[in-house]
Amino acid sequence: MIQRLIFFMVAFGSGAGAFKILVLYPTPSFSHQRPIMALTEKLVQLGHQVFAVSPNIVLGLEGNENYTYVDVSFSYEYFSDVKTDDVVNFQREIPKWGIKDFMVPMAEIPGKQFLSEPFKKFKKRVESEKLKFDVVIVESLCIPWGCGMLRLLSEAAPIISMTTVAVDHNENHIGSRMHLSFVPTILSPYTDRMSFWEKLENWIFYSYFLSMSSGVFESAARRFFKDNYGAEAENLVEGCWSNVSLVLVTSNPLYFYPRLLAPNVVEVGPLHLKSPPALPKNLQEWLDGAEKGVIYFCLGGNVKSKSLPESARDNFVKFFQELSPGYRVLWKWEADGKIPGQSPNILTQKWMPQESVLAHPKVKIFIMQGGLQSFQEAVHYGVPTVGIPWYGDQRGVVAKMVDAKIGLRLLPEELSKFEKVKSTLEAVMFDESYAINMKRHSAISHDLTSQSLDKAVFWVEHLARHGGASHLRPATAEANLFQLLCFDIVSVIIFFSFYIIFVIYFILKSFKSTIFGNELLKKKQH
């Protein structure tokens, strides 16, 4: 009887302050989805109603009456190895100035999701039940899509922009302006201590990237709403970027660089890290049996090891073959069968329980692609890294590893040089400074990550409770660059300085003319 009473008290208490939360997180990439999935799970556990439009279901929440999942998992077909115009293909190096090539097809994915049967069914439910949301969480790049759809679906609600990269370059729209002489773009291989020419290139590239990325996604959203809901519906996208109430960044200075932030931009840190499950028996035995240690090789969910150039693959195989007895390799290999030339000290699998692997004490080095979530896991479990950046924010992530002295970089074009591969891997394996530095980072990570989810939940609830965060919005959100850099004040100071100098000059000239004029007059009179 007492247990029932306690249950109903908890249920009533959790439901009394429950909110309706809409999640629109379109990108079909597991690494992008993991932080929002962790936040969704926590919000549902706290009694909030979450309506999630996502390519990934949160396992364990199936059947929970507070969790509505709109299944758009078909979107994964648009992140593929197939080379077509409407597919994002990551099996190659993409230069940062060529980033538009994969952003254009990426910007069309939300429209395909909105036209799917699961979403149409959800839209009808919203309309029939007249659902009103207390807060909406939208993936950062897709703000025009999320904001436009919210305006179509329901009454206005505060929008939280959430990003799964180390910095949200769209936060400048809500007043948190980055100082580009000290904050590199996440697509650049720079640190926060740039040379003059790096600073100059950083300013130019940031201006291009911000304009291009927001323009590509906004244009795609405008076309969608116009084509499907009439010419006037194009206006649903108007002003969406500045309509964001708060930005949640699933990172912190440990994985990027310290920078000045407005109060409406909150770095919560990694949300997906938690106690990893036990390893499968075969992996547990393989890792336990490595007398000297294990090299873990995984290029993430988008870049595939099977797509490596043959020369690069052969160089890794050769290096692993030459390792002294006692070392083992765990390699995420997506193709059927063994790797050509695979030696007995290499174990391959198509999928790896990465956190559980990295948590094993025998893992000594992690060869990875520079994805933020993989980087966060490597730091959290204290495993030094070798980063191979292929595209996007991977260059910035790997630059941070090198700058923090917890890993080294191998550029894709360097993979064809065996001596370069060998020297880089041996440096991280046998130079103890990388492991020492990583242990320090790991200790900091455990401190900061312990509060990440609670911090994110607090801000979601705060916005839902108070109908937005106008009290956090700085006046810089409405300022242009001329005002922000104080050029208006500087120009006035310069103007009056020249004016005063001119006046003084005119007075001195007049005084000089008067004195010398009188002297000449006296001379003439004599």
Secondary structure as a PSIPRED ss2 file (coil, helix, strand):
# PSIPRED VFORMAT (PSIPRED V4.0)

   1 M C   1.000  0.000  0.000
   2 I H   0.000  1.000  0.000
   3 Q H   0.000  1.000  0.000
   4 R H   0.000  1.000  0.000
   5 L H   0.000  1.000  0.000
   6 I H   0.000  1.000  0.000
   7 F H   0.000  1.000  0.000
   8 F H   0.000  1.000  0.000
   9 M H   0.000  1.000  0.000
  10 V H   0.000  1.000  0.000
  11 A H   0.000  1.000  0.000
  12 F H   0.000  1.000  0.000
  13 G H   0.000  1.000  0.000
  14 S H   0.000  1.000  0.000
  15 G H   0.000  1.000  0.000
  16 A H   0.000  1.000  0.000
  17 G C   1.000  0.000  0.000
  18 A C   1.000  0.000  0.000
  19 F C   1.000  0.000  0.000
  20 K E   0.000  0.000  1.000
  21 I E   0.000  0.000  1.000
  22 L E   0.000  0.000  1.000
  23 V E   0.000  0.000  1.000
  24 L E   0.000  0.000  1.000
  25 Y C   1.000  0.000  0.000
  26 P C   1.000  0.000  0.000
  27 T C   1.000  0.000  0.000
  28 P C   1.000  0.000  0.000
  29 S C   1.000  0.000  0.000
  30 F H   0.000  1.000  0.000
  31 S H   0.000  1.000  0.000
  32 H H   0.000  1.000  0.000
  33 Q H   0.000  1.000  0.000
  34 R H   0.000  1.000  0.000
  35 P H   0.000  1.000  0.000
  36 I H   0.000  1.000  0.000
  37 M H   0.000  1.000  0.000
  38 A H   0.000  1.000  0.000
  39 L H   0.000  1.000  0.000
  40 T H   0.000  1.000  0.000
  41 E H   0.000  1.000  0.000
  42 K H   0.000  1.000  0.000
  43 L H   0.000  1.000  0.000
  44 V H   0.000  1.000  0.000
  45 Q H   0.000  1.000  0.000
  46 L C   1.000  0.000  0.000
  47 G C   1.000  0.000  0.000
  48 H C   1.000  0.000  0.000
  49 Q E   0.000  0.000  1.000
  50 V E   0.000  0.000  1.000
  51 F E   0.000  0.000  1.000
  52 A E   0.000  0.000  1.000
  53 V E   0.000  0.000  1.000
  54 S E   0.000  0.000  1.000
  55 P C   1.000  0.000  0.000
  56 N C   1.000  0.000  0.000
  57 I C   1.000  0.000  0.000
  58 V C   1.000  0.000  0.000
  59 L C   1.000  0.000  0.000
  60 G C   1.000  0.000  0.000
  61 L C   1.000  0.000  0.000
  62 E C   1.000  0.000  0.000
  63 G C   1.000  0.000  0.000
  64 N C   1.000  0.000  0.000
  65 E C   1.000  0.000  0.000
  66 N C   1.000  0.000  0.000
  67 Y E   0.000  0.000  1.000
  68 T E   0.000  0.000  1.000
  69 Y E   0.000  0.000  1.000
  70 V E   0.000  0.000  1.000
  71 D E   0.000  0.000  1.000
  72 V C   1.000  0.000  0.000
  73 S H   0.000  1.000  0.000
  74 F H   0.000  1.000  0.000
  75 S H   0.000  1.000  0.000
  76 Y H   0.000  1.000  0.000
  77 E H   0.000  1.000  0.000
  78 Y H   0.000  1.000  0.000
  79 F E   0.000  0.000  1.000
  80 S C   1.000  0.000  0.000
  81 D C   1.000  0.000  0.000
  82 V C   1.000  0.000  0.000
  83 K C   1.000  0.000  0.000
  84 T C   1.000  0.000  0.000
  85 D C   1.000  0.000  0.000
  86 D C   1.000  0.000  0.000
  87 V C   1.000  0.000  0.000
  88 V E   0.000  0.000  1.000
  89 N C   1.000  0.000  0.000
  90 F C   1.000  0.000  0.000
  91 Q C   1.000  0.000  0.000
  92 R C   1.000  0.000  0.000
  93 E C   1.000  0.000  0.000
  94 I C   1.000  0.000  0.000
  95 P C   1.000  0.000  0.000
  96 K H   0.000  1.000  0.000
  97 W H   0.000  1.000  0.000
  98 G H   0.000  1.000  0.000
  99 I C   1.000  0.000  0.000
 100 K H   0.000  1.000  0.000
 101 D H   0.000  1.000  0.000
 102 F H   0.000  1.000  0.000
 103 M H   0.000  1.000  0.000
 104 V H   0.000  1.000  0.000
 105 P H   0.000  1.000  0.000
 106 M H   0.000  1.000  0.000
 107 A H   0.000  1.000  0.000
 108 E C   1.000  0.000  0.000
 109 I H   0.000  1.000  0.000
 110 P H   0.000  1.000  0.000
 111 G H   0.000  1.000  0.000
 112 K H   0.000  1.000  0.000
 113 Q H   0.000  1.000  0.000
 114 F H   0.000  1.000  0.000
 115 L C   1.000  0.000  0.000
 116 S C   1.000  0.000  0.000
 117 E H   0.000  1.000  0.000
 118 P H   0.000  1.000  0.000
 119 F H   0.000  1.000  0.000
 120 K H   0.000  1.000  0.000
 121 K H   0.000  1.000  0.000
 122 F H   0.000  1.000  0.000
 123 K H   0.000  1.000  0.000
 124 K H   0.000  1.000  0.000
 125 R H   0.000  1.000  0.000
 126 V H   0.000  1.000  0.000
 127 E H   0.000  1.000  0.000
 128 S H   0.000  1.000  0.000
 129 E H   0.000  1.000  0.000
 130 K C   1.000  0.000  0.000
 131 L C   1.000  0.000  0.000
 132 K C   1.000  0.000  0.000
 133 F C   1.000  0.000  0.000
 134 D C   1.000  0.000  0.000
 135 V E   0.000  0.000  1.000
 136 V E   0.000  0.000  1.000
 137 I E   0.000  0.000  1.000
 138 V E   0.000  0.000  1.000
 139 E E   0.000  0.000  1.000
 140 S H   0.000  1.000  0.000
 141 L H   0.000  1.000  0.000
 142 C H   0.000  1.000  0.000
 143 I H   0.000  1.000  0.000
 144 P H   0.000  1.000  0.000
 145 W H   0.000  1.000  0.000
 146 G H   0.000  1.000  0.000
 147 C H   0.000  1.000  0.000
 148 G H   0.000  1.000  0.000
 149 M H   0.000  1.000  0.000
 150 L H   0.000  1.000  0.000
 151 R H   0.000  1.000  0.000
 152 L H   0.000  1.000  0.000
 153 L H   0.000  1.000  0.000
 154 S C   1.000  0.000  0.000
 155 E C   1.000  0.000  0.000
 156 A C   1.000  0.000  0.000
 157 A C   1.000  0.000  0.000
 158 P C   1.000  0.000  0.000
 159 I E   0.000  0.000  1.000
 160 I E   0.000  0.000  1.000
 161 S E   0.000  0.000  1.000
 162 M E   0.000  0.000  1.000
 163 T E   0.000  0.000  1.000
 164 T C   1.000  0.000  0.000
 165 V C   1.000  0.000  0.000
 166 A C   1.000  0.000  0.000
 167 V C   1.000  0.000  0.000
 168 D C   1.000  0.000  0.000
 169 H C   1.000  0.000  0.000
 170 N C   1.000  0.000  0.000
 171 E H   0.000  1.000  0.000
 172 N H   0.000  1.000  0.000
 173 H H   0.000  1.000  0.000
 174 I H   0.000  1.000  0.000
 175 G C   1.000  0.000  0.000
 176 S C   1.000  0.000  0.000
 177 R C   1.000  0.000  0.000
 178 M C   1.000  0.000  0.000
 179 H C   1.000  0.000  0.000
 180 L C   1.000  0.000  0.000
 181 S C   1.000  0.000  0.000
 182 F C   1.000  0.000  0.000
 183 V C   1.000  0.000  0.000
 184 P C   1.000  0.000  0.000
 185 T C   1.000  0.000  0.000
 186 I C   1.000  0.000  0.000
 187 L C   1.000  0.000  0.000
 188 S C   1.000  0.000  0.000
 189 P C   1.000  0.000  0.000
 190 Y C   1.000  0.000  0.000
 191 T C   1.000  0.000  0.000
 192 D C   1.000  0.000  0.000
 193 R C   1.000  0.000  0.000
 194 M C   1.000  0.000  0.000
 195 S C   1.000  0.000  0.000
 196 F H   0.000  1.000  0.000
 197 W H   0.000  1.000  0.000
 198 E H   0.000  1.000  0.000
 199 K H   0.000  1.000  0.000
 200 L H   0.000  1.000  0.000
 201 E H   0.000  1.000  0.000
 202 N H   0.000  1.000  0.000
 203 W H   0.000  1.000  0.000
 204 I H   0.000  1.000  0.000
 205 F H   0.000  1.000  0.000
 206 Y H   0.000  1.000  0.000
 207 S H   0.000  1.000  0.000
 208 Y H   0.000  1.000  0.000
 209 F H   0.000  1.000  0.000
 210 L H   0.000  1.000  0.000
 211 S H   0.000  1.000  0.000
 212 M H   0.000  1.000  0.000
 213 S H   0.000  1.000  0.000
 214 S H   0.000  1.000  0.000
 215 G H   0.000  1.000  0.000
 216 V H   0.000  1.000  0.000
 217 F H   0.000  1.000  0.000
 218 E H   0.000  1.000  0.000
 219 S H   0.000  1.000  0.000
 220 A H   0.000  1.000  0.000
 221 A H   0.000  1.000  0.000
 222 R H   0.000  1.000  0.000
 223 R H   0.000  1.000  0.000
 224 F H   0.000  1.000  0.000
 225 F H   0.000  1.000  0.000
 226 K H   0.000  1.000  0.000
 227 D H   0.000  1.000  0.000
 228 N H   0.000  1.000  0.000
 229 Y H   0.000  1.000  0.000
 230 G C   1.000  0.000  0.000
 231 A H   0.000  1.000  0.000
 232 E H   0.000  1.000  0.000
 233 A H   0.000  1.000  0.000
 234 E H   0.000  1.000  0.000
 235 N H   0.000  1.000  0.000
 236 L H   0.000  1.000  0.000
 237 V H   0.000  1.000  0.000
 238 E C   1.000  0.000  0.000
 239 G C   1.000  0.000  0.000
 240 C C   1.000  0.000  0.000
 241 W H   0.000  1.000  0.000
 242 S H   0.000  1.000  0.000
 243 N H   0.000  1.000  0.000
 244 V E   0.000  0.000  1.000
 245 S E   0.000  0.000  1.000
 246 L E   0.000  0.000  1.000
 247 V E   0.000  0.000  1.000
 248 L E   0.000  0.000  1.000
 249 V E   0.000  0.000  1.000
 250 T C   1.000  0.000  0.000
 251 S C   1.000  0.000  0.000
 252 N C   1.000  0.000  0.000
 253 P C   1.000  0.000  0.000
 254 L C   1.000  0.000  0.000
 255 Y C   1.000  0.000  0.000
 256 F C   1.000  0.000  0.000
 257 Y C   1.000  0.000  0.000
 258 P C   1.000  0.000  0.000
 259 R C   1.000  0.000  0.000
 260 L C   1.000  0.000  0.000
 261 L C   1.000  0.000  0.000
 262 A C   1.000  0.000  0.000
 263 P C   1.000  0.000  0.000
 264 N C   1.000  0.000  0.000
 265 V E   0.000  0.000  1.000
 266 V E   0.000  0.000  1.000
 267 E E   0.000  0.000  1.000
 268 V C   1.000  0.000  0.000
 269 G C   1.000  0.000  0.000
 270 P C   1.000  0.000  0.000
 271 L C   1.000  0.000  0.000
 272 H C   1.000  0.000  0.000
 273 L C   1.000  0.000  0.000
 274 K C   1.000  0.000  0.000
 275 S C   1.000  0.000  0.000
 276 P C   1.000  0.000  0.000
 277 P C   1.000  0.000  0.000
 278 A C   1.000  0.000  0.000
 279 L C   1.000  0.000  0.000
 280 P C   1.000  0.000  0.000
 281 K H   0.000  1.000  0.000
 282 N H   0.000  1.000  0.000
 283 L H   0.000  1.000  0.000
 284 Q H   0.000  1.000  0.000
 285 E H   0.000  1.000  0.000
 286 W H   0.000  1.000  0.000
 287 L H   0.000  1.000  0.000
 288 D H   0.000  1.000  0.000
 289 G C   1.000  0.000  0.000
 290 A C   1.000  0.000  0.000
 291 E C   1.000  0.000  0.000
 292 K C   1.000  0.000  0.000
 293 G E   0.000  0.000  1.000
 294 V E   0.000  0.000  1.000
 295 I E   0.000  0.000  1.000
 296 Y E   0.000  0.000  1.000
 297 F E   0.000  0.000  1.000
 298 C C   1.000  0.000  0.000
 299 L C   1.000  0.000  0.000
 300 G C   1.000  0.000  0.000
 301 G C   1.000  0.000  0.000
 302 N C   1.000  0.000  0.000
 303 V C   1.000  0.000  0.000
 304 K C   1.000  0.000  0.000
 305 S H   0.000  1.000  0.000
 306 K H   0.000  1.000  0.000
 307 S H   0.000  1.000  0.000
 308 L C   1.000  0.000  0.000
 309 P C   1.000  0.000  0.000
 310 E H   0.000  1.000  0.000
 311 S H   0.000  1.000  0.000
 312 A H   0.000  1.000  0.000
 313 R H   0.000  1.000  0.000
 314 D H   0.000  1.000  0.000
 315 N H   0.000  1.000  0.000
 316 F H   0.000  1.000  0.000
 317 V H   0.000  1.000  0.000
 318 K H   0.000  1.000  0.000
 319 F H   0.000  1.000  0.000
 320 F H   0.000  1.000  0.000
 321 Q H   0.000  1.000  0.000
 322 E C   1.000  0.000  0.000
 323 L C   1.000  0.000  0.000
 324 S C   1.000  0.000  0.000
 325 P C   1.000  0.000  0.000
 326 G C   1.000  0.000  0.000
 327 Y E   0.000  0.000  1.000
 328 R E   0.000  0.000  1.000
 329 V E   0.000  0.000  1.000
 330 L E   0.000  0.000  1.000
 331 W E   0.000  0.000  1.000
 332 K E   0.000  0.000  1.000
 333 W C   1.000  0.000  0.000
 334 E C   1.000  0.000  0.000
 335 A C   1.000  0.000  0.000
 336 D C   1.000  0.000  0.000
 337 G C   1.000  0.000  0.000
 338 K C   1.000  0.000  0.000
 339 I C   1.000  0.000  0.000
 340 P C   1.000  0.000  0.000
 341 G C   1.000  0.000  0.000
 342 Q C   1.000  0.000  0.000
 343 S C   1.000  0.000  0.000
 344 P C   1.000  0.000  0.000
 345 N C   1.000  0.000  0.000
 346 I E   0.000  0.000  1.000
 347 L E   0.000  0.000  1.000
 348 T E   0.000  0.000  1.000
 349 Q E   0.000  0.000  1.000
 350 K C   1.000  0.000  0.000
 351 W C   1.000  0.000  0.000
 352 M C   1.000  0.000  0.000
 353 P C   1.000  0.000  0.000
 354 Q H   0.000  1.000  0.000
 355 E H   0.000  1.000  0.000
 356 S H   0.000  1.000  0.000
 357 V H   0.000  1.000  0.000
 358 L H   0.000  1.000  0.000
 359 A C   1.000  0.000  0.000
 360 H C   1.000  0.000  0.000
 361 P C   1.000  0.000  0.000
 362 K C   1.000  0.000  0.000
 363 V E   0.000  0.000  1.000
 364 K E   0.000  0.000  1.000
 365 I E   0.000  0.000  1.000
 366 F E   0.000  0.000  1.000
 367 I E   0.000  0.000  1.000
 368 M E   0.000  0.000  1.000
 369 Q C   1.000  0.000  0.000
 370 G C   1.000  0.000  0.000
 371 G C   1.000  0.000  0.000
 372 L H   0.000  1.000  0.000
 373 Q H   0.000  1.000  0.000
 374 S H   0.000  1.000  0.000
 375 F H   0.000  1.000  0.000
 376 Q H   0.000  1.000  0.000
 377 E H   0.000  1.000  0.000
 378 A H   0.000  1.000  0.000
 379 V H   0.000  1.000  0.000
 380 H H   0.000  1.000  0.000
 381 Y H   0.000  1.000  0.000
 382 G C   1.000  0.000  0.000
 383 V C   1.000  0.000  0.000
 384 P C   1.000  0.000  0.000
 385 T E   0.000  0.000  1.000
 386 V E   0.000  0.000  1.000
 387 G E   0.000  0.000  1.000
 388 I C   1.000  0.000  0.000
 389 P C   1.000  0.000  0.000
 390 W C   1.000  0.000  0.000
 391 Y C   1.000  0.000  0.000
 392 G C   1.000  0.000  0.000
 393 D C   1.000  0.000  0.000
 394 Q H   0.000  1.000  0.000
 395 R H   0.000  1.000  0.000
 396 G H   0.000  1.000  0.000
 397 V H   0.000  1.000  0.000
 398 V H   0.000  1.000  0.000
 399 A H   0.000  1.000  0.000
 400 K H   0.000  1.000  0.000
 401 M H   0.000  1.000  0.000
 402 V H   0.000  1.000  0.000
 403 D H   0.000  1.000  0.000
 404 A C   1.000  0.000  0.000
 405 K C   1.000  0.000  0.000
 406 I C   1.000  0.000  0.000
 407 G E   0.000  0.000  1.000
 408 L E   0.000  0.000  1.000
 409 R E   0.000  0.000  1.000
 410 L C   1.000  0.000  0.000
 411 L C   1.000  0.000  0.000
 412 P H   0.000  1.000  0.000
 413 E H   0.000  1.000  0.000
 414 E H   0.000  1.000  0.000
 415 L H   0.000  1.000  0.000
 416 S H   0.000  1.000  0.000
 417 K C   1.000  0.000  0.000
 418 F H   0.000  1.000  0.000
 419 E H   0.000  1.000  0.000
 420 K H   0.000  1.000  0.000
 421 V H   0.000  1.000  0.000
 422 K H   0.000  1.000  0.000
 423 S H   0.000  1.000  0.000
 424 T H   0.000  1.000  0.000
 425 L H   0.000  1.000  0.000
 426 E H   0.000  1.000  0.000
 427 A H   0.000  1.000  0.000
 428 V H   0.000  1.000  0.000
 429 M H   0.000  1.000  0.000
 430 F H   0.000  1.000  0.000
 431 D C   1.000  0.000  0.000
 432 E H   0.000  1.000  0.000
 433 S H   0.000  1.000  0.000
 434 Y H   0.000  1.000  0.000
 435 A H   0.000  1.000  0.000
 436 I H   0.000  1.000  0.000
 437 N H   0.000  1.000  0.000
 438 M H   0.000  1.000  0.000
 439 K H   0.000  1.000  0.000
 440 R H   0.000  1.000  0.000
 441 H H   0.000  1.000  0.000
 442 S H   0.000  1.000  0.000
 443 A H   0.000  1.000  0.000
 444 I H   0.000  1.000  0.000
 445 S H   0.000  1.000  0.000
 446 H H   0.000  1.000  0.000
 447 D H   0.000  1.000  0.000
 448 L H   0.000  1.000  0.000
 449 T H   0.000  1.000  0.000
 450 S C   1.000  0.000  0.000
 451 Q C   1.000  0.000  0.000
 452 S H   0.000  1.000  0.000
 453 L H   0.000  1.000  0.000
 454 D H   0.000  1.000  0.000
 455 K H   0.000  1.000  0.000
 456 A H   0.000  1.000  0.000
 457 V H   0.000  1.000  0.000
 458 F H   0.000  1.000  0.000
 459 W H   0.000  1.000  0.000
 460 V H   0.000  1.000  0.000
 461 E H   0.000  1.000  0.000
 462 H H   0.000  1.000  0.000
 463 L H   0.000  1.000  0.000
 464 A H   0.000  1.000  0.000
 465 R H   0.000  1.000  0.000
 466 H H   0.000  1.000  0.000
 467 G C   1.000  0.000  0.000
 468 G C   1.000  0.000  0.000
 469 A C   1.000  0.000  0.000
 470 S H   0.000  1.000  0.000
 471 H H   0.000  1.000  0.000
 472 L H   0.000  1.000  0.000
 473 R C   1.000  0.000  0.000
 474 P C   1.000  0.000  0.000
 475 A H   0.000  1.000  0.000
 476 T H   0.000  1.000  0.000
 477 A H   0.000  1.000  0.000
 478 E H   0.000  1.000  0.000
 479 A C   1.000  0.000  0.000
 480 N C   1.000  0.000  0.000
 481 L H   0.000  1.000  0.000
 482 F H   0.000  1.000  0.000
 483 Q H   0.000  1.000  0.000
 484 L H   0.000  1.000  0.000
 485 L C   1.000  0.000  0.000
 486 C C   1.000  0.000  0.000
 487 F H   0.000  1.000  0.000
 488 D H   0.000  1.000  0.000
 489 I H   0.000  1.000  0.000
 490 V H   0.000  1.000  0.000
 491 S H   0.000  1.000  0.000
 492 V H   0.000  1.000  0.000
 493 I H   0.000  1.000  0.000
 494 I H   0.000  1.000  0.000
 495 F H   0.000  1.000  0.000
 496 F H   0.000  1.000  0.000
 497 S H   0.000  1.000  0.000
 498 F H   0.000  1.000  0.000
 499 Y H   0.000  1.000  0.000
 500 I H   0.000  1.000  0.000
 501 I H   0.000  1.000  0.000
 502 F H   0.000  1.000  0.000
 503 V H   0.000  1.000  0.000
 504 I H   0.000  1.000  0.000
 505 Y H   0.000  1.000  0.000
 506 F H   0.000  1.000  0.000
 507 I H   0.000  1.000  0.000
 508 L H   0.000  1.000  0.000
 509 K H   0.000  1.000  0.000
 510 S H   0.000  1.000  0.000
 511 F H   0.000  1.000  0.000
 512 K H   0.000  1.000  0.000
 513 S H   0.000  1.000  0.000
 514 T H   0.000  1.000  0.000
 515 I H   0.000  1.000  0.000
 516 F H   0.000  1.000  0.000
 517 G H   0.000  1.000  0.000
 518 N H   0.000  1.000  0.000
 519 E H   0.000  1.000  0.000
 520 L H   0.000  1.000  0.000
 521 L H   0.000  1.000  0.000
 522 K H   0.000  1.000  0.000
 523 K H   0.000  1.000  0.000
 524 K H   0.000  1.000  0.000
 525 Q H   0.000  1.000  0.000
 526 H C   1.000  0.000  0.000
